[in-house]
């Protein structure tokens, strides 16, 4: 089994929902962001470039308070990448 942030977070009892579990596969990036914001979830992605553009769009639409910043996503993904307790 490959190492995954999902397994690591779940091992720490973090409520994680994948795009597949949310039936969001093959949906547009903005749909993922809107779903995460509406669900009160953080969105974790390696697709930082596209989400930076979406974040800027949300700022211009005064929706940014419901969207995680690219910097917070980067800090989260960097922290998960250095975590040594991933299952797998």
Secondary structure as GFF3:
##gff-version 3
##sequence-region A 1 88
A	DSSP	alpha_helix	5	11	.	.	.	ID=ss1
A	DSSP	alpha_helix	29	39	.	.	.	ID=ss2
A	DSSP	alpha_helix	48	60	.	.	.	ID=ss3
A	DSSP	three_ten_helix	64	66	.	.	.	ID=ss4
A	DSSP	alpha_helix	70	82	.	.	.	ID=ss5
###
